[in-house]
Amino acid sequence: MKMNFLKTVLILGASVLLMAGCNRSSKVSESKGTTSDGKEASVEVEVFDVMKLKNQIVEVIETSPRPEEIAGFINEAGASYILDLTVPIDDAEKFMTKTQKSLGLGMYSFDMNYAKAFNRGDRATQIGDLSLQMLNDLGLQEDFSASEKHLERLKQNAGNKDSVDFLVADMMNYSHQQFAASDQPGTYALTFIGANVEAMYILSQLSLFAQNNKPMIDFLGRQGERAKSVYSLLEMMSGDKSVQPYYEKMKPIADYFEENQVFTQKELEEISPMIEALREEIF
C-alpha cells in the first residue's frame, strides 16, 4: 500500500512538472470583422488543448485507486444500499453540457458499482441503458461499440449475483481501456473525477448514518491518495473554464485530506459538507 501511494505521489509530481513545462493551449485566429479599408481583422487567442495532456491524464488514472473499491468496502462494512443517495435516473437531463455529461457519466458508473455490490442487478441495468445513451451524446458510440452487447448480457443475467459482479466489472474494465485509447482524454478525466466524487460522497454520507461507523471513518480517512488524484486531474483540466468551479471546490478537500491523516467523528463531520458541496456543484 505504501509503495502504491509513493508511486502515485511521484507520478502526480511528475505530471505537475510536465504541465508546468508544456503549453496546454493552442493559438487560433479569431475574426474581428473588417477594417475601414476593407481588410479582414483577426487576433490570436489561446484555446485549451486537452490532447496535449492525454498521456499525463491516462497515467494518473491508471495509478489511482478505482472508485469500485469503495463500493466493495461499503458492502463488506455492513452498510446499506440507500437508493436516495444515488443520482436519480430521471435527473440525467440536468447534465446539459459536455463537461456535465462527462461528470454525470462517471457518477452513474459508481452508482452502478454500488448497485452491483448489493445485488441490485435491476438498478445496474437501468444505469447501463442510461450510460449507453450518454456515451452516444458524447460522440463515443464508435469507441464503445461493444457496450450494447455487454449491456444485453447484463440484462439477461440481472438476477444472478455472480454474473452481475463479473459483467459489471468487465464493463468497467472495458470502459477504462476504450477511454484510454480514445481521442477524448478530457472526457476520460471528467468521468473518472465524477465517479470518485460520487464514491466519496456516498461513503461519507453512509458513515454519518451508521451506528458503528469507526471502520468507515477510518477508511474514509485513508482516501487522501484518491483526493489527490482527483485534484490533480482537475488541475490539468482547469484550462477549460467550464471545469474551474469544480477545481476550486476540490482544492480545500484535497488540502483537508493532506492536513488530516487520521479521521475521527470530528473530521467526518467537517469533510462531509465539503464533499457534498462539490457534488451539488456538479448536479
Beta strands, then each sheet from edge to edge (+ up, - down):
strand 1: 25-34
strand 2: 40-48
sheet 1: 1+ 2-
end
